[in-house]
C-alpha cells in the first residue's frame, strides 16, 4: 500500500511538488523585509478603461529593493472607520531595479479593494506593503522567450519585457496579447516602445471585438480570440520558455496549444489570478469548488488570519489544529500531502506575523515561509493563499 509520504516521493521524482526543497515557495528568494512597511503613492496613471497603475516609493526616500521581473506586491487597502484593511496582491508591472515599484489594478464591478483604491487613494497617501514575492519570474538564458497574456494578465509579463529591454537582450522575444479592443488594452504604447527597442522581438495583438476606431495593423494584428489554432500557426520556437498570465480557462487552453506546438511542458510557466489550485492527494477535487468564505460554526476569538490571494480574513479558532485546517474550513485552495511537517508540499510565504509548530517540522521552511499543516498563529498573520 502506498503511503502519503511514498506518494510525495513519487511526485517528487517526476518533478512535481511533494518533497522538501521541491515546492516552488521553498526555492523562492527570501523577502527583502519582514511584515509590512509604509510606501508612498507618487503617481496614479490610467492604463485603460478599467486598469490604473500606482507608483510607490519608500516613505523615507531610499531606494526600494529590486524585485524580480514577474513578482507581486501585497498591500493593505485602508477602509474608513475602524474597519480592518483589505489585503490584496497585485503584480509589479514596471521596470525592475529603479528603486521604486509600480502595481497595476483592474477595477472590477464588485471589487471591494479595486474600487476603494480608485475612489480614495491619492498621490501622497501611504499604503502598507509586504516585500515582493512570487516564483513566476523570468529565467536567465539565451533561448527564445514567449510572453503571452490576456487582459490585465499583461502586468507580470510586462515587467519581464521591461527587464529584457533594459538589458538590451539579444534573445528572440515573442509578445502575444489578447484584449477586447483598444479601450481595454493596457500598456499598448508602452509595450510597443519596449518591443521596438529589442533587436529580435516581434508582437501579435488579438482583439476579440475591435471597435470601428481600432486600426488593423496599427492597434492590433488580428481580429478574434487568441485560439489554439492561431498559436499553432505562429511558428513559435520549440526551445522557448513561455510565460502566461490571464484567466484560468485561457491559460489552460493556451498551455495545451503551446505543448501541441512543440514546447516542452516544463518550459511553460503560468501565473493565475487569486488562489492557486488545490493539491490534496487522495481527495477528489470538485470542478465547482465553492468560493472562499467564513468558516461554519462559532466565530473564533483568536488573532486574525488573512488569506491574501483569496481576499479573506477570519479570526483564528482554537477548534482547528492547524492553519491548514482553518483554510480547508474556509474552502481556501490549499496544497498538502503529509500533514505532519515532513514533505513541505504545504510550504508558502508568511507575509507577516508569527506561528508556533506542533509537531516541529523535520526540516525548517525557507526564510520567510511557513508550513501550514502543523502551525498555529501566535499573532495576526497574512498568508500567501
C-alpha positions in Angstrom: 0.0 0.0 0.0 1.3 3.4 -1.0 1.5 5.9 1.9 1.2 9.6 1.6 4.9 10.0 2.0 5.6 7.4 -0.6 3.2 9.3 -2.9 5.1 12.5 -2.1 8.4 10.8 -3.1 6.9 9.5 -6.3 5.6 13.0 -7.2 9.0 14.5 -6.5 10.6 12.0 -8.8 8.6 13.3 -11.8 9.3 17.0 -10.8 6.1 17.9 -9.2 5.7 19.2 -5.6 5.8 16.9 -2.6 9.3 16.8 -1.2 11.3 19.3 0.8 13.1 21.7 -1.4 10.9 21.0 -4.5 7.9 23.2 -3.6 8.2 26.4 -5.6 7.8 28.5 -2.5 10.7 26.8 -0.9 13.0 27.9 -3.8 11.9 31.5 -3.8 14.4 34.2 -2.7 13.9 35.4 0.9 11.7 38.5 1.3 13.6 41.9 1.4 11.8 42.9 4.6 9.6 41.3 7.2 5.9 42.1 7.5 4.5 45.3 6.0 6.2 48.7 5.6 4.8 52.0 4.5 5.2 53.0 0.9 4.2 56.4 -0.5 2.0 56.8 -3.6 3.9 59.0 -6.0 1.8 58.7 -9.2 -1.6 57.4 -10.3 -1.8 56.6 -14.0 -4.8 55.3 -16.0 -3.8 52.5 -18.4 -7.1 51.5 -20.0 -10.8 51.9 -19.3 -10.6 49.5 -16.3 -6.9 49.4 -15.3 -4.9 52.0 -13.5 -1.3 52.0 -12.0 0.1 53.2 -8.7 3.7 54.1 -8.4 5.1 53.6 -5.0 8.3 54.8 -3.2 9.9 54.3 0.2 8.5 56.7 2.7 12.0 57.8 3.7 13.1 58.4 0.1 15.6 55.4 0.0 15.7 53.0 -3.0 13.4 50.1 -2.7 15.0 46.6 -3.0 15.0 45.2 -6.6 12.1 42.8 -7.3 12.4 40.0 -9.8 10.5 40.5 -13.1 7.2 38.7 -12.6 6.8 39.1 -8.8 3.9 40.6 -7.0 3.3 43.1 -4.1 0.8 42.5 -1.3 -0.8 45.7 0.1 -3.2 46.7 2.8 -6.1 48.7 1.3 -7.3 51.1 4.1 -11.0 51.5 4.8 -12.9 54.2 6.5 -13.6 54.0 10.2 -12.3 51.2 12.4 -12.7 48.5 9.8 -9.6 46.3 9.2 -7.9 46.9 5.9 -8.5 44.7 2.9 -5.4 42.7 1.8 -4.7 42.2 -1.9 -1.8 41.1 -4.1 -1.0 42.9 -7.4 1.7 42.1 -9.9 4.6 44.5 -10.3 4.3 46.0 -13.8 7.2 48.4 -14.0 10.9 48.1 -14.8 12.8 46.2 -12.1 15.7 47.9 -10.3 14.5 51.6 -10.5 14.3 52.0 -6.7 10.5 52.3 -6.9 7.6 49.9 -7.6 4.6 50.1 -9.9 1.5 48.0 -9.4 -1.5 47.9 -11.7 -5.1 47.3 -10.6 -8.1 46.2 -12.6 -11.3 47.8 -11.3 -14.0 45.0 -11.2 -17.7 46.0 -10.9 -17.9 44.4 -7.4 -14.3 44.5 -6.5 -14.1 46.0 -3.0 -10.4 46.7 -2.9 -10.0 48.0 -6.5 -13.0 50.3 -6.2 -11.7 51.6 -2.8 -8.3 52.3 -4.3 -9.8 54.1 -7.4 -12.2 56.2 -5.3 -10.0 57.2 -2.4 -6.2 56.7 -3.0 -4.3 59.9 -3.9 -0.8 60.9 -4.6 1.0 61.4 -1.2 -1.1 58.7 0.5 0.5 55.8 2.2 0.0 52.1 1.5 1.4 49.3 3.8 3.1 46.7 1.6 4.8 43.4 2.1 8.0 42.7 0.3 7.8 41.5 -3.3 7.3 37.7 -3.6 6.5 35.1 -6.1 8.1 32.4 -8.2 6.6 33.4 -11.6 9.9 35.0 -12.7 11.8 35.5 -15.9 14.7 32.9 -16.1 18.1 33.9 -17.4 19.4 32.3 -20.6 19.8 32.9 -24.3 16.9 30.8 -25.6 13.8 32.4 -27.0 11.1 33.9 -24.7 7.3 33.9 -25.3 5.4 36.4 -23.2 1.7 35.7 -23.5 -1.2 37.4 -21.7 -4.9 38.3 -21.7 -6.4 41.4 -20.2 -4.8 42.6 -17.0 -2.7 39.5 -17.1 -0.2 41.6 -19.0 1.2 43.1 -15.8 3.8 40.5 -14.7 4.9 39.7 -18.3 5.3 43.5 -18.9 7.8 43.6 -16.1 9.7 40.8 -17.9 9.6 42.8 -21.1 11.0 45.8 -19.3 13.8 43.7 -17.9 14.7 42.3 -21.4 14.6 45.8 -22.9 16.7 47.3 -20.1 19.4 44.7 -20.7 19.2 45.1 -24.5 18.7 41.3 -24.6 19.6 39.6 -27.9 17.1 36.8 -27.2 14.2 36.1 -29.5 11.2 37.6 -27.8 7.6 36.9 -28.8 4.9 39.3 -27.4 1.4 37.9 -27.6 -1.5 39.7 -26.1 -5.3 39.3 -26.2 -7.8 42.1 -25.4 -11.3 43.1 -26.2 -10.4 46.3 -28.0 -8.1 49.3 -27.7 -10.1 50.7 -24.7 -9.3 47.5 -22.8 -5.7 47.2 -24.0 -3.5 48.5 -21.1 0.1 49.5 -21.8 -0.4 49.3 -25.6 2.1 52.1 -26.4 4.5 51.2 -23.6 4.8 47.6 -24.7 5.1 48.7 -28.3 8.0 51.0 -27.5 9.8 48.3 -25.5 9.4 45.8 -28.3 10.8 48.4 -30.8 13.9 48.7 -28.7 14.7 44.9 -28.9 16.7 43.6 -31.8 14.9 40.3 -32.1 11.3 40.9 -30.8 8.0 40.5 -32.6 4.5 41.2 -31.5 1.0 39.9 -32.2 -2.1 41.6 -30.7 -5.5 40.0 -30.9 -8.7 42.0 -30.3 -11.8 39.8 -29.8 -14.2 42.6 -30.7 -12.3 45.6 -32.3 -14.2 48.8 -32.5 -14.7 50.8 -35.6 -12.0 53.1 -34.4 -9.4 50.3 -34.0 -7.0 50.0 -36.9 -5.8 46.6 -38.0 -2.1 46.6 -38.5 -1.7 49.6 -36.1 -3.7 48.9 -32.9 -4.0 45.1 -33.4 -2.7 42.3 -35.6 -5.7 40.0 -35.9 -9.4 40.2 -35.0 -10.8 37.4 -32.9 -9.6 35.4 -29.9 -6.1 34.1 -29.4 -7.1 30.5 -30.1 -5.2 27.2 -30.1 -5.2 27.1 -33.9 -3.7 30.6 -34.1 -0.9 29.7 -31.7 -0.1 26.6 -33.8 0.1 28.8 -36.8 2.6 31.3 -35.3 5.6 29.0 -35.8 6.9 29.5 -32.2 10.4 28.2 -31.5 10.1 24.9 -29.7 13.1 25.7 -27.4 11.4 28.8 -26.0 10.4 29.5 -22.4 6.8 30.7 -22.3 5.3 32.8 -19.6 1.5 33.0 -19.4 -0.9 35.1 -17.3 -4.6 35.5 -17.7 -7.9 33.9 -16.7 -7.6 30.2 -15.8 -9.6 28.9 -18.8 -7.5 31.0 -21.2 -4.2 29.7 -19.7 -5.3 26.1 -19.7 -6.2 26.2 -23.4 -3.1 28.2 -24.3 -0.8 25.8 -22.3 -2.2 22.8 -24.2 -1.7 24.7 -27.5 1.9 25.5 -26.7 2.7 21.9 -25.9 1.0 20.8 -29.1 3.2 23.4 -30.9 6.2 21.5 -29.7 7.2 23.4 -26.5 8.2 21.2 -23.5 5.5 21.4 -20.8 8.3 22.2 -18.2 9.1 25.3 -20.2 5.5 26.7 -20.0 5.2 28.9 -16.8 1.9 30.2 -15.6 0.6 32.8 -13.1 -3.1 32.8 -12.2 -5.2 35.5 -10.6 -6.1 34.7 -7.0 -5.5 31.5 -5.2 -3.9 28.6 -6.9 -5.4 25.1 -7.4 -5.6 22.7 -4.6 -3.3 19.7 -4.3 -4.8 17.2 -1.9 -3.7 13.6 -2.5 -6.4 11.0 -2.1 -9.1 13.6 -2.1 -11.2 14.1 -5.3 -11.4 17.7 -6.3 -14.5 19.5 -7.4 -14.9 21.3 -10.7 -17.2 23.7 -8.9 -15.4 24.4 -5.7 -17.1 27.0 -3.5 -15.6 30.4 -3.2 -13.6 31.1 0.0 -15.9 32.0 2.9 -16.0 32.4 6.6 -15.9 29.0 8.4 -19.1 27.4 9.8 -19.7 27.3 13.5 -18.9 29.7 16.3 -16.8 32.7 15.4 -13.2 32.4 16.6 -11.7 34.7 19.2 -8.1 34.4 18.2 -5.8 36.6 16.1 -6.9 37.4 12.5 -5.7 35.1 9.8 -5.7 36.8 6.3 -5.6 34.7 3.1 -4.1 37.3 0.8 -4.8 35.7 -2.6 -8.4 34.7 -1.6 -9.2 38.1 -0.2 -10.5 36.6 3.1 -9.7 37.4 6.8 -11.1 35.3 9.6 -10.4 35.1 13.3 -8.4 32.1 14.5 -10.5 29.4 16.2 -8.8 27.0 18.6 -11.1 24.3 17.4 -8.7 23.9 14.4 -5.4 22.1 14.9 -3.5 24.0 12.2 -3.7 26.8 9.7 -4.3 24.1 7.1 -7.4 23.0 8.8 -8.7 26.6 9.0 -8.0 27.1 5.3 -9.9 23.9 4.5 -12.9 25.0 6.7 -13.0 28.2 4.6 -12.6 26.4 1.2 -9.4 28.3 0.5 -7.4 26.2 -2.1 -4.5 24.5 -0.3 -1.7 22.1 -1.1 -0.7 19.3 1.2 0.5 15.8 1.3 1.8 14.5 4.7 0.1 16.9 7.2 3.0 16.3 9.7 5.7 18.8 8.7 7.7 16.3 6.6 7.1 16.8 2.8 6.9 20.6 2.5 4.1 20.4 0.0 2.2 23.0 2.1 5.1 25.5 2.3 4.1 29.0 1.5 5.0 32.6 2.2 4.3 34.2 5.6 3.9 37.9 4.8 3.5 39.0 8.4 3.0 37.6 11.8 4.5 34.5 13.7 3.4 30.9 14.3 4.1 28.0 16.6 4.7 24.5 15.3 3.2 21.3 16.7 4.8 18.9 15.8 8.0 20.7 14.8 8.8 20.2 11.1 11.5 17.7 10.2 13.3 20.5 8.3 12.5 24.2 8.7 10.9 26.0 5.8 12.8 28.6 3.8 13.3 32.1 5.2 10.0 34.0 5.2 7.9 30.8 4.7 5.9 28.5 6.9 4.4 25.0 6.8 0.7 25.5 7.4 0.0 21.8 8.1 1.5 21.9 11.6 1.4 25.6 12.6 -0.9 27.9 14.5 -0.8 31.7 14.7 0.6 33.4 17.8 -0.5 36.8 16.4 -2.3 38.1 13.4 -0.8 36.5 10.2 -1.1 37.2 6.5 -0.6 34.1 4.3 0.1 33.8 0.5 -3.1 31.8 0.0 
